Amino acid sequence: MMDMKRVRNQENTEAEHSEAGHSVNKYERLGRLLVIVFCLLWLIVLVATQKARAAELDCLVKPEMYVELSSPVNSVMEEVLVETGETVTRGQPLAILEASVEKARLELARLNAKSVSEIEHRKEQLRYAKRYLKRMTDLLDKNSVSQYEKDKAATEVALARIELKKANEKWKIAQLNLGLAQTQLALKTITSPIDGIVVDRYAMVGEAVGDRTIMKLAQVNPLKVELIAPTEYFGLIQKGMQVEIYPEQPLNQVFTATVTVVDQLIDPASGSFTVRMLLPNPEDKLVGGVNCLANFSFETPEPSNEDVFSSLSQSGLTE
């Protein structure tokens, strides 16, 4: 009897262990299933978030233009008025060339332009000729002189008028020579054609500057933003569109650029096209040559079938 009880107890114990094992396996399978379901839900949410996210593309902030200044005349550098990195305005003098000859010519031209003695002399000569002609006319009426004397006096009046006209023409030429001398002297002062900054200087004091670059300027207001957009963005980016720009420097600041150029040709090799934007920079907060992120007002477009096929071809999956 004792053996029978012992066998039954052992069987009951084994049955209990078996049921407990089955329960543990059941909970383990349920837990794994929950994990799988959670992961699937997370992937679905992630994909939906990616589709709803605003389109973003990498870009580059660049100066609107670079200007390399050179001298219009052969001369020697006399003085450099700006340093590298300095902000300059349009028309500001940047460098002065040696101009002793031009200064002397200007003084001579200014003196000639002020001189009116020749004109006054010819005016007085004309007045005298007119008085003499009147006397000769009166004497001719009294038969005191011959017609020849009157004609001679009339000729003197005509010649005096011609001399006065020549004097006035010389004075006008002197005024033009003054302007020419001023222009020639102005060529010896190199001025900035833009508002910008000095990128580099290539000529020092005492160096010849004929047919060489003196300095390099960059226009930083406005700035230019360029980016390469994939094919699926074609037609979504329009000229005149406002785009948020997030530059690397300064950090945590957003600027607004305007699309000015959308390339109408897609590069078949890369499957992309170029977009250019204009970014106002009136307070010089931005600097050129930094990377940025362009944020568009539309959602991120899905790659086209051609792009997918191209990617698969490059990876060798379509062979």
C-alpha positions as CSV (number, residue, x, y, z in Angstrom):
1,M,0.0,0.0,0.0
2,M,2.8,2.3,0.8
3,D,4.4,1.7,-2.5
4,M,1.1,2.4,-4.3
5,K,0.8,5.7,-2.5
6,R,4.4,6.6,-3.3
7,V,3.9,5.9,-7.0
8,R,0.7,8.0,-7.1
9,N,2.4,10.9,-5.4
10,Q,5.3,10.7,-7.8
11,E,2.8,10.7,-10.7
12,N,1.0,13.7,-9.3
13,T,4.3,15.6,-8.9
14,E,5.3,14.8,-12.4
15,A,1.9,16.0,-13.7
16,E,2.2,19.2,-11.8
17,H,5.8,19.8,-13.2
18,S,4.5,19.1,-16.7
19,E,1.6,21.6,-16.3
20,A,4.0,24.2,-14.9
21,G,6.4,23.7,-17.8
22,H,3.6,24.1,-20.3
23,S,2.5,27.3,-18.6
24,V,6.0,28.8,-18.7
25,N,6.4,28.0,-22.4
26,K,3.0,29.5,-23.1
27,Y,4.0,32.8,-21.3
28,E,7.3,32.8,-23.1
29,R,5.6,32.5,-26.5
30,L,3.1,35.2,-25.6
31,G,5.9,37.5,-24.5
32,R,7.8,37.0,-27.8
33,L,4.6,37.6,-29.7
34,L,4.1,40.9,-27.9
35,V,7.6,42.0,-28.6
36,I,7.1,41.2,-32.3
37,V,3.8,43.1,-32.4
38,F,5.4,46.1,-30.6
39,C,8.3,46.1,-33.1
40,L,6.0,46.0,-36.0
41,L,3.9,48.9,-34.6
42,W,7.1,50.9,-34.0
43,L,8.2,50.3,-37.6
44,I,4.8,51.4,-38.9
45,V,4.9,54.6,-36.8
46,L,8.5,55.3,-37.9
47,V,7.6,54.9,-41.6
48,A,4.5,57.1,-41.2
49,T,6.7,59.7,-39.4
50,Q,9.3,59.6,-42.2
51,K,6.6,60.2,-44.8
52,A,5.0,63.1,-42.9
53,R,8.3,64.8,-42.2
54,A,9.1,68.0,-44.0
55,A,11.6,67.6,-46.9
56,E,15.2,68.4,-46.0
57,L,18.3,68.6,-48.1
58,D,22.0,69.4,-47.5
59,C,23.1,72.7,-48.9
60,L,26.1,75.1,-48.9
61,V,26.1,78.8,-48.1
62,K,28.4,80.7,-50.5
63,P,29.2,84.4,-51.2
64,E,27.0,85.9,-53.9
65,M,30.2,86.7,-55.9
66,Y,33.9,87.0,-55.7
67,V,35.7,90.0,-57.2
68,E,39.4,90.1,-58.0
69,L,40.6,93.7,-58.2
70,S,43.4,94.8,-60.5
71,S,44.9,98.2,-61.5
72,P,43.7,99.7,-64.8
73,V,47.1,101.4,-65.2
74,N,50.7,100.4,-64.7
75,S,51.9,101.9,-61.5
76,V,53.5,101.1,-58.1
77,M,51.6,100.5,-54.9
78,E,51.8,103.5,-52.6
79,E,49.4,102.6,-49.8
80,V,47.0,99.8,-48.9
81,L,44.1,101.1,-46.8
82,V,42.3,97.8,-45.7
83,E,43.2,94.6,-44.1
84,T,42.2,91.0,-44.8
85,G,38.8,90.2,-43.3
86,E,37.7,93.9,-43.1
87,T,34.2,94.9,-44.2
88,V,34.1,97.4,-47.0
89,T,31.4,99.4,-48.7
90,R,30.8,100.2,-52.4
91,G,33.0,103.1,-53.5
92,Q,35.3,102.9,-50.5
93,P,39.0,103.5,-51.3
94,L,41.0,100.3,-50.8
95,A,44.5,101.2,-52.2
96,I,46.4,104.2,-53.6
97,L,48.9,104.0,-56.4
98,E,51.9,106.3,-57.0
99,A,50.5,109.3,-58.8
100,S,52.9,112.3,-58.6
101,V,52.8,112.9,-62.4
102,E,49.0,112.8,-62.4
103,K,48.8,115.2,-59.5
104,A,51.1,117.7,-61.4
105,R,49.0,117.4,-64.5
106,L,45.9,118.1,-62.5
107,E,47.3,121.2,-61.0
108,L,48.3,122.5,-64.5
109,A,44.8,121.6,-65.9
110,R,43.1,123.3,-63.0
111,L,45.2,126.5,-63.6
112,N,44.4,126.5,-67.3
113,A,40.7,126.0,-66.5
114,K,40.6,129.0,-64.2
115,S,42.4,131.3,-66.6
116,V,40.0,133.7,-68.5
117,S,42.5,136.4,-69.4
118,E,42.6,135.4,-73.1
119,I,38.8,135.7,-73.3
120,E,38.8,139.1,-71.6
121,H,41.6,140.2,-74.0
122,R,39.6,139.2,-77.1
123,K,36.4,140.8,-75.8
124,E,38.2,144.1,-75.3
125,Q,39.7,143.8,-78.8
126,L,36.2,143.2,-80.3
127,R,34.8,146.3,-78.5
128,Y,37.6,148.4,-79.8
129,A,37.1,147.1,-83.4
130,K,33.4,147.9,-83.2
131,R,34.1,151.5,-82.0
132,Y,36.7,151.9,-84.8
133,L,34.2,150.7,-87.4
134,K,31.6,153.2,-86.1
135,R,34.1,156.1,-86.5
136,M,35.0,154.9,-89.9
137,T,31.4,154.7,-90.9
138,D,30.7,158.3,-89.6
139,L,33.7,159.6,-91.5
140,L,32.7,157.9,-94.6
141,D,29.3,159.6,-94.4
142,K,31.1,162.9,-94.3
143,N,33.4,161.8,-97.2
144,S,36.4,162.2,-94.9
145,V,37.7,158.6,-95.5
146,S,37.6,156.2,-98.3
147,Q,35.5,153.1,-98.6
148,Y,38.7,151.1,-98.2
149,E,39.2,152.4,-94.6
150,K,35.6,151.4,-93.7
151,D,36.0,147.9,-95.2
152,K,39.3,147.5,-93.3
153,A,37.6,148.4,-90.0
154,A,34.7,145.9,-90.7
155,T,37.3,143.2,-91.3
156,E,38.9,144.0,-88.0
157,V,35.5,143.5,-86.3
158,A,35.0,140.1,-88.0
159,L,38.6,139.0,-87.1
160,A,38.0,140.0,-83.4
161,R,34.8,138.0,-83.3
162,I,36.7,134.9,-84.6
163,E,39.5,135.4,-82.0
164,L,37.0,135.6,-79.2
165,K,35.3,132.5,-80.3
166,K,38.7,130.7,-80.4
167,A,39.4,131.9,-76.9
168,N,36.1,130.5,-75.7
169,E,36.8,127.2,-77.4
170,K,40.3,127.0,-75.7
171,W,38.6,127.6,-72.3
172,K,36.1,124.8,-72.9
173,I,39.0,122.5,-73.9
174,A,40.8,123.5,-70.7
175,Q,37.7,122.4,-68.8
176,L,37.7,119.1,-70.6
177,N,41.4,118.7,-69.8
178,L,40.7,119.3,-66.2
179,G,38.1,116.5,-66.2
180,L,40.6,114.2,-67.9
181,A,43.3,115.0,-65.4
182,Q,40.9,114.3,-62.5
183,T,39.9,111.0,-64.1
184,Q,43.5,110.0,-64.6
185,L,44.3,110.8,-61.0
186,A,41.2,108.9,-59.8
187,L,42.5,105.8,-61.6
188,K,45.3,105.7,-59.1
189,T,42.8,105.1,-56.3
190,I,41.4,101.5,-56.2
191,T,37.9,101.5,-54.8
192,S,35.5,98.7,-53.9
193,P,32.8,97.9,-56.5
194,I,30.6,96.0,-54.0
195,D,29.6,95.8,-50.4
196,G,31.5,92.9,-48.9
197,I,34.7,91.8,-47.1
198,V,38.3,91.6,-48.1
199,V,39.2,87.9,-48.6
200,D,42.9,88.3,-49.5
201,R,45.5,90.9,-50.5
202,Y,48.1,90.1,-53.2
203,A,50.1,93.3,-53.5
204,M,52.2,95.1,-50.9
205,V,53.5,98.7,-50.8
206,G,56.3,99.3,-53.3
207,E,55.3,96.5,-55.6
208,A,54.4,97.0,-59.3
209,V,50.7,96.3,-59.9
210,G,50.4,96.4,-63.7
211,D,48.4,93.4,-65.1
212,R,48.1,91.6,-61.7
213,T,45.5,91.1,-59.0
214,I,45.7,93.5,-56.1
215,M,43.1,92.0,-53.7
216,K,40.1,89.7,-53.6
217,L,36.6,90.7,-52.3
218,A,33.5,88.7,-51.5
219,Q,29.9,89.9,-51.5
220,V,28.2,88.5,-48.4
221,N,24.9,90.4,-48.6
222,P,23.0,88.7,-50.0
223,L,24.5,85.2,-49.8
224,K,24.0,82.4,-52.3
225,V,22.7,78.9,-51.2
226,E,23.3,76.0,-53.5
227,L,22.1,72.4,-53.2
228,I,21.8,69.2,-55.3
229,A,18.3,67.8,-55.2
230,P,17.4,64.2,-56.3
231,T,15.0,63.5,-59.2
232,E,11.9,63.0,-57.0
233,Y,12.1,66.7,-55.9
234,F,11.8,67.9,-59.5
235,G,8.6,69.9,-59.9
236,L,8.2,70.4,-56.2
237,I,10.9,73.1,-55.8
238,Q,9.6,76.2,-57.6
239,K,11.2,79.6,-58.3
240,G,10.2,82.1,-55.7
241,M,9.6,79.5,-53.0
242,Q,10.6,80.4,-49.4
243,V,13.0,77.9,-47.8
244,E,14.2,77.7,-44.2
245,I,17.9,77.5,-43.9
246,Y,19.7,76.0,-40.9
247,P,23.4,76.8,-41.1
248,E,26.2,75.2,-39.1
249,Q,27.3,78.6,-38.0
250,P,25.7,80.4,-36.2
251,L,24.2,77.5,-34.3
252,N,20.5,77.2,-33.5
253,Q,19.4,80.0,-35.8
254,V,17.0,79.8,-38.8
255,F,17.1,82.0,-41.9
256,T,14.8,82.3,-44.9
257,A,16.1,82.0,-48.4
258,T,14.3,82.5,-51.7
259,V,14.7,80.1,-54.6
260,T,16.0,82.0,-57.6
261,V,17.2,79.3,-60.0
262,V,15.9,75.7,-60.6
263,D,17.9,73.8,-63.1
264,Q,15.7,72.5,-65.8
265,L,18.1,69.7,-66.8
266,I,18.5,66.6,-64.7
267,D,21.9,65.0,-64.7
268,P,21.3,61.4,-65.9
269,A,24.5,60.1,-64.2
270,S,23.6,61.2,-60.7
271,G,19.8,61.6,-61.1
272,S,19.9,65.1,-59.6
273,F,19.5,68.7,-60.5
274,T,20.8,72.0,-59.1
275,V,18.9,74.6,-57.0
276,R,20.1,78.1,-56.2
277,M,18.7,80.4,-53.6
278,L,19.3,84.0,-52.4
279,L,19.8,84.5,-48.7
280,P,19.6,88.1,-47.3
281,N,22.4,88.9,-44.8
282,P,22.0,92.6,-43.9
283,E,23.6,92.3,-40.4
284,D,26.4,90.0,-41.5
285,K,25.4,87.3,-39.1
286,L,26.1,84.6,-41.7
287,V,29.4,83.6,-43.1
288,G,30.1,82.1,-46.5
289,G,31.5,78.7,-47.0
290,V,29.5,76.8,-44.3
291,N,27.3,73.8,-44.7
292,C,23.6,74.1,-44.1
293,L,20.3,72.2,-44.1
294,A,17.4,73.4,-46.3
295,N,13.9,72.7,-45.0
296,F,11.1,72.8,-47.5
297,S,7.4,73.3,-46.9
298,F,6.4,70.0,-48.5
299,E,6.7,66.5,-47.3
300,T,9.6,64.2,-48.2
301,P,8.8,62.7,-51.6
302,E,9.1,58.9,-52.1
303,P,11.9,57.8,-54.5
304,S,10.6,57.1,-58.0
305,N,10.7,53.6,-59.6
306,E,13.6,54.6,-61.7
307,D,15.6,55.6,-58.6
308,V,14.8,52.3,-56.9
309,F,15.8,50.4,-60.0
310,S,19.0,52.4,-60.3
311,S,19.9,51.7,-56.7
312,L,19.2,48.0,-57.1
313,S,21.3,47.9,-60.3
314,Q,24.2,49.5,-58.5
315,S,23.9,47.0,-55.6
316,G,23.8,44.1,-58.1
317,L,20.4,42.8,-57.0
318,T,18.8,42.9,-60.4
319,E,21.4,40.6,-62.1
